[in-house]
Amino acid sequence: MNIVILAAGQGKRMHSNLPKVLHPVAGKALAQHVIDTARSLSPSKLVVIYGHGGDVVRSTLAADDISWALQEPQLGTGHAVMQAVPALGDSGQTLVLYGDVPLTQASTLKRLLQAGKDGLAILTVELENSTGYGRIVRDAAGKVLRIVEEKDATAAEKTIHEVNTGIMSIPSARLAEWLSKLSNSNAQGEYYLTDIVALAVAEGVPVHTAQPDGEWEVLGVNSKVQLAELERVHQRNIADAMLVGGVRLADPNRIDVRGELAYGRDVSIDVGCVFEGRVELADAVEVGPYCVLKNVKVGAGTRIAAFCHFEDAVIGPDGILGPYARLRPGTELGPEVHVGNFVEIKKSTLGAQSKANHLAYIGDAEIGQRVNVGAGTITCNYDGANKFKTIIEDDAFIGSDSQLVAPVTVGRGATLGAGTTLTKNAPPDSLTVSRAKQVTLTGWVRPQKVKK
């Protein structure tokens, strides 16, 4: 089986310098959705037709299993498929897909291929308002005769509600011959791929149809309005699947999954959350409103409060995080760790039951178990050229407003007094304080403003 994906269109109505097929839905390019679905069908040949923005399209979608065919100028869908013919095998079927129709399910395409085993098959859909679409014209017995485009349709044909989605399965052995017979004598002056249906009928080749599970599967994108509508359709489909899988969503219309979200039992997600890359939520995880998680693994029973931003982090079980916590790449938190409001952690580990409850920066640090990091603590890890490591051993207590100038180690069970600037290692089981002596000036008068 061959698969040809048409991705050469300019997309003028997008009003964008980015080629239409590279605009994202759920964080992934429109055409990449189509390519991924195509791969799931294990084609012997996968050809992408490119044109407008060709270099960008090729570099963005490049992969070893993709062959490329340039369509220049763009003279219609039939002309586009002509460009792929030299790269195609002539056995089995050739499935034609569109780079701006990203949500067609593999199961639907398998159904189409099955329908077309002994001939040609078209994916059609019934629309209440079929304006703008090519109509499926059938005879009195219900057999497909041809597809007529909107601009070439008669008044009677325009009343037909069954329309062509553009997706079809074509006998590979007949494809080149039929394409060579196409004419551009139509209102658009283009070579329509749909005209091969009439050629197949004329030669007695069976023409079949198949339908998608839902109209949303064949929605295309020609404008930013349609792109936004498609995004919401896709996100709602994802949300519905999560609800069926047992996730509690405060509002299924207010969640965005831009990658892959895996979840256990009794997971709860509040409104406005965004999940990017690969995110794993174990059993009984609670995610508060307006959180962003990208490539994050969260252990069972952990509670994440509102407005947290986590990226490339691993969070242990039974943690309490946020609100307004930030975990940057390389962060690993053990079990029962607390990370509170306005705490930022980067490339650091925190052992079990350690806490940084408020207003702290922890970078390039290794923190043991049961450590308390006081408010206002900063690991000074950067000298303007190089990064240095801070080590805080088990059961240490870091007083508020402390600065730890790396490289430095705080020993097991050590305590840093509030306001300490630590430039040397703090020994274990001891109190280390570094601050100016407190002085009180009696009789001191605060400066007064001079009245004008």
Phi and psi in degrees as a GROMACS rama.xvg file:
@    title "Ramachandran Plot"
@    xaxis  label "Phi"
@    yaxis  label "Psi"
@TYPE xy
-101.316  149.567  ASN-2
-127.717  129.418  ILE-3
-116.536  127.373  VAL-4
-113.186  121.345  ILE-5
-86.1339  116.948  LEU-6
-141.18  34.8119  ALA-7
-100.514  -6.56987  ALA-8
-66.8775  152.11  GLY-9
-81.9486  -38.7093  GLN-10
71.26  54.1265  GLY-11
-58.4667  -36.2279  LYS-12
-72.7821  -7.49759  ARG-13
-75.1997  -21.3858  MET-14
50.7253  55.1354  HIS-15
-146.626  149.003  SER-16
-77.6395  -16.5743  ASN-17
-80.737  129.125  LEU-18
-53.6994  142.613  PRO-19
-53.5824  -43.3374  LYS-20
-70.9836  -7.2674  VAL-21
-98.81  -3.69692  LEU-22
-67.1109  141.647  HIS-23
-89.0092  146.105  PRO-24
-125.584  126.426  VAL-25
55.0448  38.3925  ALA-26
77.9694  6.37307  GLY-27
-131.78  140.26  LYS-28
-55.8459  143.845  ALA-29
-49.2993  -50.2885  LEU-30
-66.8387  -29.7873  ALA-31
-66.8967  -36.5307  GLN-32
-56.3015  -46.5507  HIS-33
-65.7437  -42.5342  VAL-34
-62.1571  -43.5905  ILE-35
-62.918  -41.0435  ASP-36
-64.9667  -42.1173  THR-37
-59.6699  -42.6317  ALA-38
-60.8958  -34.355  ARG-39
-65.141  -15.8053  SER-40
-91.3559  -2.05744  LEU-41
53.8317  58.316  SER-42
-71.201  153.348  PRO-43
-77.2398  -25.5333  SER-44
-143.228  130.928  LYS-45
-122.832  113.915  LEU-46
-118.751  129.922  VAL-47
-108.847  125.818  VAL-48
-89.1138  122.298  ILE-49
-123.12  161.622  TYR-50
-160.47  -88.2727  GLY-51
-61.8216  130.703  HIS-52
63.7288  34.3264  GLY-53
-53.745  -47.0798  GLY-54
-63.0013  -40.611  ASP-55
-68.21  -42.4224  VAL-56
-61.7392  -46.5633  VAL-57
-64.6733  -44.5796  ARG-58
-68.2261  -33.0391  SER-59
-74.2401  -39.3502  THR-60
-100.931  2.17674  LEU-61
-53.4156  136.145  ALA-62
-160.106  154.383  ALA-63
-63.9052  -27.6372  ASP-64
-90.5442  4.8398  ASP-65
-104.465  129.677  ILE-66
-99.6761  149.619  SER-67
-119.138  142.283  TRP-68
-135.69  127.7  ALA-69
-87.5005  129.735  LEU-70
-110.261  107.393  GLN-71
-152.593  114.445  GLU-72
-77.3352  175.779  PRO-73
-90.0397  110.554  GLN-74
-119.032  31.3712  LEU-75
111.087  169.945  GLY-76
-68.7522  -37.3708  THR-77
-64.4781  -42.4334  GLY-78
-61.7989  -37.0091  HIS-79
-62.3698  -47.8503  ALA-80
-66.8751  -30.368  VAL-81
-54.3993  -36.5389  MET-82
-68.2329  -22.0769  GLN-83
-87.7153  -19.205  ALA-84
-52.2119  -44.469  VAL-85
-59.9968  -22.7208  PRO-86
-94.0558  -4.2032  ALA-87
-96.7688  149.116  LEU-88
-78.1254  160.074  GLY-89
-106.655  17.4531  ASP-90
-113.21  156.225  SER-91
71.9847  -146.679  GLY-92
-114.521  155.081  GLN-93
-115.515  118.466  THR-94
-96.4563  125.418  LEU-95
-104.437  121.783  VAL-96
-121.389  171.17  LEU-97
-125.302  132.835  TYR-98
-69.275  -11.5811  GLY-99
-109.324  16.7592  ASP-100
-123.101  85.272  VAL-101
-89.9148  -11.2283  PRO-102
-105.034  7.07411  LEU-103
-64.6705  129.189  THR-104
-80.045  149.888  GLN-105
-60.5622  -35.6152  ALA-106
-62.8763  -36.3609  SER-107
-66.7808  -42.6322  THR-108
-67.0334  -35.3385  LEU-109
-63.9114  -39.0273  LYS-110
-63.8601  -39.3083  ARG-111
-64.8576  -44.8106  LEU-112
-62.6903  -38.7671  LEU-113
-63.9396  -40.6189  GLN-114
-64.3672  -31.5794  ALA-115
-96.8282  17.3441  GLY-116
-57.9242  -34.9933  LYS-117
-109.824  18.2291  ASP-118
179.894  -137.398  GLY-119
-110.624  143.617  LEU-120
-133.968  140.169  ALA-121
-119.892  135.993  ILE-122
-86.225  116.829  LEU-123
-120.499  164.484  THR-124
-147.927  146.71  VAL-125
-90.3868  123.337  GLU-126
-119.434  135.012  LEU-127
-61.9376  -41.8565  GLU-128
-113.668  103.546  ASN-129
-97.0414  11.4642  SER-130
-58.1447  131.829  THR-131
94.7708  -8.98391  GLY-132
-105.987  155.585  TYR-133
-72.8364  132.929  GLY-134
-92.7079  146.491  ARG-135
-89.3917  112.662  ILE-136
-96.1504  123.834  VAL-137
-118.377  159.342  ARG-138
-86.3418  -177.067  ASP-139
-61.9908  -25.5904  ALA-140
-87.4476  -1.4122  ALA-141
91.0224  3.329  GLY-142
-78.7834  141.628  LYS-143
-69.4304  130.541  VAL-144
-102.457  -44.3737  LEU-145
-169.71  173.854  ARG-146
-116.131  130.342  ILE-147
-116.312  128.684  VAL-148
-74.5921  155.569  GLU-149
-50.4363  -48.0023  GLU-150
-72.4932  -14.9477  LYS-151
-107.381  -0.621348  ASP-152
-79.7051  146.48  ALA-153
-78.2105  170.923  THR-154
-59.4003  -40.1883  ALA-155
-66.6792  -41.5878  ALA-156
-66.6764  -28.409  GLU-157
-70.3641  -13.1382  LYS-158
-84.4081  -6.27376  THR-159
-72.7177  136.346  ILE-160
-101.615  -15.2931  HIS-161
-81.8509  122.879  GLU-162
-123.615  159.692  VAL-163
-83.5145  131.883  ASN-164
-87.1274  -13.1893  THR-165
94.9578  -20.028  GLY-166
-84.3527  126.982  ILE-167
-150.016  158.512  MET-168
-112.007  125.568  SER-169
-123.144  137.68  ILE-170
-60.2097  120.018  PRO-171
-59.7552  -34.469  SER-172
-67.1503  -23.2199  ALA-173
-101.83  -9.28123  ARG-174
-59.267  -52.8482  LEU-175
-61.0596  -41.2134  ALA-176
-62.6418  -47.2568  GLU-177
-65.8498  -40.7688  TRP-178
-62.0833  -35.6125  LEU-179
-68.3034  -17.9554  SER-180
-94.7064  -1.91669  LYS-181
-69.2399  147.573  LEU-182
-122.826  152.262  SER-183
-102.66  23.9541  ASN-184
-83.1966  75.1975  SER-185
-149.325  177.26  ASN-186
-61.9368  -27.568  ALA-187
-91.9889  -15.9915  GLN-188
67.1794  31.5966  GLY-189
-121.236  164.063  GLU-190
-92.8331  107.872  TYR-191
-85.1668  126.936  TYR-192
-62.0909  -31.6927  LEU-193
-62.1278  -21.553  THR-194
-67.4854  -15.9246  ASP-195
-69.8335  -16.8594  ILE-196
-63.2331  -47.4571  VAL-197
-62.9611  -36.0525  ALA-198
-64.0453  -41.7351  LEU-199
-63.514  -43.9335  ALA-200
-60.4513  -43.3345  VAL-201
-62.8825  -29.3836  ALA-202
-94.9332  4.00254  GLU-203
78.0237  15.3394  GLY-204
-79.7537  127.316  VAL-205
-59.5611  137.32  PRO-206
-118.367  120.179  VAL-207
-115.207  166.643  HIS-208
-130.219  155.997  THR-209
-139.693  159.114  ALA-210
-125.403  147.793  GLN-211
-75.3245  166.576  PRO-212
-67.9177  -30.3104  ASP-213
-149.416  153.069  GLY-214
-58.2486  -30.5063  GLU-215
-60.7982  -24.005  TRP-216
-65.4156  -22.7445  GLU-217
-115.297  16.0133  VAL-218
-69.9302  131.596  LEU-219
-107.242  176.086  GLY-220
-125.205  121.864  VAL-221
-127.364  -4.91797  ASN-222
-152.616  166.436  SER-223
-65.7531  -30.1501  LYS-224
-62.6458  -48.2692  VAL-225
-65.5934  -34.5782  GLN-226
-62.0247  -44.8485  LEU-227
-65.3375  -40.6711  ALA-228
-63.6177  -42.0426  GLU-229
-65.0746  -38.8004  LEU-230
-57.4336  -46.0632  GLU-231
-68.6928  -37.7962  ARG-232
-60.0539  -47.2658  VAL-233
-64.8042  -44.3905  HIS-234
-65.2929  -36.0231  GLN-235
-67.8884  -37.1556  ARG-236
-60.8151  -42.8563  ASN-237
-62.971  -44.9637  ILE-238
-62.4324  -42.3204  ALA-239
-61.7861  -40.1338  ASP-240
-64.4273  -36.7703  ALA-241
-67.0637  -41.019  MET-242
-61.4233  -44.0014  LEU-243
-62.0694  -34.0654  VAL-244
-78.984  -1.58555  GLY-245
104.855  1.1593  GLY-246
-76.4614  139.41  VAL-247
-93.528  116.556  ARG-248
-109.026  125.511  LEU-249
-60.2413  -36.2682  ALA-250
-152.798  107.836  ASP-251
-64.8092  -11.6976  PRO-252
-88.5278  -3.85313  ASN-253
-127.561  64.8604  ARG-254
-149.442  144.061  ILE-255
-129.614  119.784  ASP-256
-110.692  112.828  VAL-257
-115.129  52.9329  ARG-258
165.939  -130.284  GLY-259
-125.659  125.451  GLU-260
-118.487  114.649  LEU-261
-103.251  143.908  ALA-262
-147.502  150.811  TYR-263
-94.7796  -154.711  GLY-264
-86.1397  149.876  ARG-265
59.0307  34.8832  ASP-266
-81.216  141.553  VAL-267
-126.826  130.589  SER-268
-129.935  123.516  ILE-269
-83.1962  -175.852  ASP-270
-73.5258  154.326  VAL-271
75.7371  14.1624  GLY-272
-84.7789  146.902  CYS-273
-123.215  129.148  VAL-274
-119.895  123.491  PHE-275
-123.342  153.067  GLU-276
65.7962  -140.15  GLY-277
-105.365  115.364  ARG-278
-121.636  133.685  VAL-279
-121.646  124.501  GLU-280
-115.742  115.309  LEU-281
-76.8607  -178.369  ALA-282
-54.6157  140.662  ASP-283
61.7019  22.7544  ALA-284
-74.6297  138.974  VAL-285
-117.826  126.967  GLU-286
-116.963  120.127  VAL-287
-75.5514  179.446  GLY-288
-67.9275  147.551  PRO-289
58.7356  43.5347  TYR-290
-99.7496  150.721  CYS-291
-121.615  120.011  VAL-292
-122.916  124.262  LEU-293
-128.371  118.799  LYS-294
52.2641  60.1928  ASN-295
-127.426  142.289  VAL-296
-117.446  124.568  LYS-297
-118.363  126.751  VAL-298
-75.5267  164.372  GLY-299
-59.7026  140.079  ALA-300
77.278  2.25494  GLY-301
-75.4425  140.682  THR-302
-113.714  126.371  ARG-303
-115.185  118.019  ILE-304
-81.8777  -179.07  ALA-305
-63.3718  152.542  ALA-306
61.3203  36.3266  PHE-307
-93.2684  151.979  CYS-308
-133.23  111.024  HIS-309
-122.229  137.187  PHE-310
-142.557  130.639  GLU-311
49.5313  55.422  ASP-312
-132.725  154.734  ALA-313
-119.909  125.034  VAL-314
-118.347  126.645  ILE-315
-73.8665  179.795  GLY-316
-74.1151  155.666  PRO-317
58.8939  30.6492  ASP-318
-83.6519  162.814  GLY-319
-128.669  117.063  ILE-320
-129.838  141.607  LEU-321
86.1913  -175.15  GLY-322
-73.8672  165.487  PRO-323
58.9618  37.7433  TYR-324
-94.8125  149.325  ALA-325
-129.1  123.268  ARG-326
-113.308  119.778  LEU-327
-98.3014  171.932  ARG-328
-52.8807  139.484  PRO-329
89.7088  7.47779  GLY-330
-85.9989  133.603  THR-331
-132.802  122.753  GLU-332
-112.948  133.959  LEU-333
-79.6546  -171.527  GLY-334
-65.5673  144.939  PRO-335
58.9341  32.5495  GLU-336
-84.5748  141.365  VAL-337
-111.068  127.806  HIS-338
-129.835  112.721  VAL-339
-95.9437  -160.314  GLY-340
-68.9406  137.658  ASN-341
57.3379  40.0538  PHE-342
-108.833  129.089  VAL-343
-116.479  129.71  GLU-344
-127.033  131.838  ILE-345
-135.062  128.639  LYS-346
46.7298  53.554  LYS-347
-141.981  156.839  SER-348
-117.533  140.249  THR-349
-123.471  124.702  LEU-350
-75.2877  175.729  GLY-351
-54.9909  137.023  ALA-352
65.2225  14.819  GLN-353
-80.18  154.896  SER-354
-136.555  136.378  LYS-355
-135.25  89.8798  ALA-356
-83.7351  -20.4908  ASN-357
-164.789  142.123  HIS-358
52.468  61.3511  LEU-359
-141.709  153.92  ALA-360
-121.722  123.418  TYR-361
-123.699  111.362  ILE-362
-131.976  137.536  GLY-363
52.31  51.1654  ASP-364
-126.41  151.508  ALA-365
-121.201  109.083  GLU-366
-114.423  130.417  ILE-367
-78.2946  -156.068  GLY-368
-90.5563  149.674  GLN-369
57.5814  34.0176  ARG-370
-90.9066  138.224  VAL-371
-109.028  120.265  ASN-372
-104.622  113.453  VAL-373
-72.6829  165.21  GLY-374
-59.9815  138.433  ALA-375
82.3725  6.13814  GLY-376
-73.5908  137.966  THR-377
-132.189  128.973  ILE-378
-88.9264  116.911  THR-379
-87.6616  89.9837  CYS-380
-99.7224  -2.88502  ASN-381
-132.957  128.065  TYR-382
-101.917  12.4632  ASP-383
100.159  -14.3193  GLY-384
-135.112  -36.3416  ALA-385
-132.565  154.638  ASN-386
-100.41  144.003  LYS-387
-130.47  156.256  PHE-388
-99.1158  143.032  LYS-389
-112.18  132.926  THR-390
-118.16  125.975  ILE-391
-122.99  116.006  ILE-392
-82.8136  173.339  GLU-393
-52.4839  145.131  ASP-394
64.5967  16.8906  ASP-395
-77.4146  156.957  ALA-396
-127.436  119.602  PHE-397
-104.788  113.353  ILE-398
-66.4593  160.334  GLY-399
-60.0339  149.463  SER-400
59.5083  38.142  ASP-401
-97.7065  146.726  SER-402
-118.317  126.227  GLN-403
-109.07  107.507  LEU-404
-88.1255  104.383  VAL-405
-73.9844  152.459  ALA-406
-80.6219  134.341  PRO-407
-156.835  151.615  VAL-408
-127.093  134.532  THR-409
-105.861  119.212  VAL-410
-69.7104  166.954  GLY-411
-59.1287  129.364  ARG-412
73.6793  5.58972  GLY-413
-73.8715  155.926  ALA-414
-124.307  132.172  THR-415
-103.952  126.897  LEU-416
-67.2939  152.744  GLY-417
-56.5565  140.335  ALA-418
80.7201  8.3362  GLY-419
-74.3932  136.563  THR-420
-106.842  106.145  THR-421
-94.179  117.248  LEU-422
-115.777  -9.49208  THR-423
-128.438  160.14  LYS-424
-59.0176  140.89  ASN-425
-97.701  122.808  ALA-426
-67.9285  155.908  PRO-427
-66.9502  153.368  PRO-428
53.7113  34.9064  ASP-429
-137.334  159.384  SER-430
-95.2729  126.228  LEU-431
-117.22  126.84  THR-432
-131.335  135.742  VAL-433
-139.275  99.407  SER-434
-157.58  159.972  ARG-435
-68.0136  149.535  ALA-436
-65.3722  137.364  LYS-437
-75.6624  133.341  GLN-438
-128.408  138.775  VAL-439
-116.934  125.651  THR-440
-102.728  104.256  LEU-441
-74.7414  146.163  THR-442
78.3046  3.09884  GLY-443
-69.2587  138.625  TRP-444
-115.589  128.505  VAL-445
-66.7339  138.367  ARG-446
-57.7187  142.366  PRO-447
-113.42  145.883  GLN-448
-72.1318  139.519  LYS-449
-81.0156  124.364  VAL-450
-74.5886  135.192  LYS-451
